[in-house]
Amino acid sequence: MDRRKFLTYMGCGCCNIVLTSCGTTPITDRKQLKLIPEAKLNAQAAQIYEKVKNDEKLITEGKELKNIKEIGKKMQDSISEYFIQTNQTDPTAYFDWEYILIDNKKIKNAWCMPGGKIAVYTGMFEVTKNINGLAAVMGHEIAHAVAKHSVERASRNVVINVATQITDVLSGGKLSQVNRTTGMNTVGMLTKIGIFNPFNRKQESEADYLGLIFSSLSGFDIRETPLLWERMKEANKGKNVPEFMSTHPSAENRIKKINEWIYEVMINYPPNKIS
């Protein structure tokens, strides 16, 4: 088969996949590419979560863990109630929610895997300071899972990998030659900076916005959120990389956008009355 026919067949095939695998993000209605089954990622995430539980030192009782679980329960109930009240499909319907507290004061982090598997590190409490600050962090991380960002990223990886291989074939192996000459994955690096990082920053901003909504629906004071990110900015002083090289928005841009959203969210997404 000549290259022109190859390009035609592969191009049509890729277009068909993309056109039949689109969805939208809950609430924001941003178009998404979803090639990877969500159930598959949720199952993989559950396995990794179990490994984390076995490998890390966990705190299994106490006020901090109790707060995490109470905030999480309020959020999972409020999120489901919102979608029921608005006659929309609940994106968390098949989540198997779980919460752990990892005893590591050096790490200021929290995360939520696909399917509602959540972890908070004890170092996070240095910047959350209070219940509303902790809710802001958990709302942001839960938003990533609700918005199916992991499914989206995995799907984009598939498309980029296929497109790169096709381009390499059509160019007679020139991309591979560039990588061999430079001694690095030049194409991969340019793709990361030019595609994945801006895309990831878009997801982060979306999680900031959805996190505000979920915190507000759950009855937490979202006016604490920009204060939390101010504290995080101070804690990370001197460690930030230029925004174009990062998967996250700069602290200044993040705080500015959050302040722009706060009162709109408070008005449009007041605390839910759980039925």
N, C-alpha and C positions, 0 to 999 in steps of 0.2 A: 504494500500500500504506500502511495506517495504521501509526502508531508501535507499537501493541501487537503487530501481526503481525510487523513488522520486528524487534522485540525478541525475539519467540519464535523466529523463523527463525535470527537471528544467534546467539542464546543457545544454541540446540541445536547449531548448527554449531561454535561455539567449544568446547562441552562434548565433542563428538565428537573434535575435534582433540586436546584435552587428554587425554582418556581413552585414546586410541590412540597417544599419543606420550610415554608415561611410561617411565622407566627407573630404575635405582638406581646409586648411586655404588659403585665397587669398595671392598670391605672394610667401609666404614661402613654400607652398605645404605640410605643416605638416598635418598628418592624424588626423582627429577629429571624436569623437563620437557625433552623433546628434540624440537623441531620442525624444527631446521635439520640437514641431513645433515652428519655429521662430515667426510666426504670433501671436501665443498665448503669447509669452514673450513680444513682441512689444506692444500688447494691454494692458498687465498688467503694463508694464513700463509707458505707456502713462497715465494710471490712477494714478499711484504713482507720476508721474511728476506733474500732476494737483494738487495733494494734497500738494506737496512741494511748488508750486506756491501760494497756498492759505495760507499755514502755515508760510512761511518765509517772511521776509521783503525784497522786491525786489527793485532794482534800475532800473527804467524804461526809463531813458534818460541819456545823458552825453557821454563824450568821451570814457570812459572805456567800456561801453556797445556797443558803435559804433564799437570800435576796435574788440571786441569779435565777433560781427556779421559779420564784414568784413573778418576777418580771417576765420571764419567758412564757409562763402560763397565761398571764394577762395578754401578752402580745399574740400568742397563737389563737386564743379565744376571740380577741378583738379583730384580728385579720379575717378569720373565718366568718365572723358575724357581719363584717363589712361587705364581703362578697355575697353573703346570703341576702342582706338587706337591699343590695343593688342589683339583685338577680343576675349575678355573674358566676361563672365557674370558679370555684375556690382552688387556687393554685397550690394550696397546702393540703388538699384532701387526702393525699397518699403519703404525707410526711409522717415519719416515726420520730417524733420530737424527743430529744435527749440533751441533758446539760451536764457538763463536767467542769470542775475547777482544778486547774493544774498549778501545783505549788512551784512557782518559778518567779521570783521577784525581779529577776533581771530582764524578763521579757514583758514589754508593755503591748500586749496584743490580745485579740480575741478573733474567733472565726466561726463561720457556720458552713458546714458542708452541705452538699445537695441532700435533700430529704430531711433537713432540720436537725442535723447533728452539730451541737454547739459546744465550744470550749472557750473558757476565759482563763487567762494567766493572772496570777496574783499581782504581778507587776502592774497590771492595768489599773488597780485601785489607787495607785499613786496619782493618776490623772483624772479618774472618774470622780473621786472625792465624795460623791453622794448618789442617792438612788436615781435621780434624774440624769446624772452624767453616765451612770452604768446603763440606764435604759437607752440613752442616745447611742452608745457603742453597740449594744445588742440589737437595737432597731436597724442600724446600718448593716450589720452582718447578716441578720435575718433577711433583710431586703435583697441581698445578693442571691439567696436561695429562692425566695419567692419569685424574683424576676428571672430565674433560670439562667443566670449569667454563666454558670459552668457549662451548661448544655450549649450555649451560644459560642463560648470560647472553643470548646472541643470541635464544634461544627466548623468554625472558621479555620481551625488548624487543618482539618481534612481538605477544605477547599484550597487553601494556600499550598499544601503539600502536593496535591494533584496538579494544580496550575504550574507550580515550579518544575515538576517532572515533565509536564507537557512542553513547557518553554525550553527546557534543556534539550529535549529530543528534537524540537523544531529548529533550534539554533545549532544543531550538530554538536552538542556537548559544550558549548561556549561557557555556560554557567559553571559547569564542573571545572572547566579549565581555569576560570577566574578564581575559584576557590582553591585549586591546587597551587596556582601562581602566588596568591597572597598568603597562603598558609592558614586561612581562616574562612569561616562560612560567611563570606561577604554578603551574599544574597540574603541569607537568614538574618544577618545583623540589620541590613537595610529594611527588610520586611518588618522586623521587630520595632524599629524606631518609627517607620513610616506607616505601619498598619496596626500592629498589636498594641503598642503603647497608647496612641491616641484613642483606640477603641476601648482599651481598659480604663483610661481616664473617663471616657463617656459612661462606662458602667459604674465607676466610682461615684461620679456626680449623680447618677440615677439612684444609686443606693443611698446617697446622702438625702436626696429628696424623698424617696420612699420610706427611709428610716424615720424621717421627721413625721411623716403621715402615720406610720405604725405606732410611734411613741405617743402621738397626740390621740389617736383612736383608743389607746390603752390607758389614757388618763394621766400621762406624765407631762411635766412642764418642759416643753421643747425650747424655752428660752435659755435653758442651761446648755444647749447643744453648741452654740458658738463659743461659749466660755470653755467648754470641754476641749474644743479644737485649739483654742488659745493656749491652754495648758499643755496640750500635746505638742504644739509648735515650740513652746518653751523647753519641753523635755527633750525634743529632737534638735535643739539649737546646734547649728554647725554640722549637722549630719545630712541635710537635704541635698539631693542632686538636682540639676536643672530639670524643669518640668518636662521638656521634650524628651528627656532620657528616662522619665519615670512613668510607672503605671498609675500613679496617683496624681491628682491635681495638687498644685502648690497649696500650702496652708493658707496663704493670703486669699487665693481664688476660692478655696473651699469655704472659708469663713464669710467672704463677701456674698457668695451665692446663698448660703444658709440664711444669712440675715435678710436677704431679699425674699426668701420663701416663707419665713416663720409665720407672719401674720396671715398670709393667704391660707396656709395649712391650718392654723388655729381656727379660722373662720369656716373653712370648707370641710374639715375633718375633725369635728369635736369628739370628745370621748364617747365611745359606744355604750349604749345600754344593752347589755347582754341579755338576750331573751331566754 
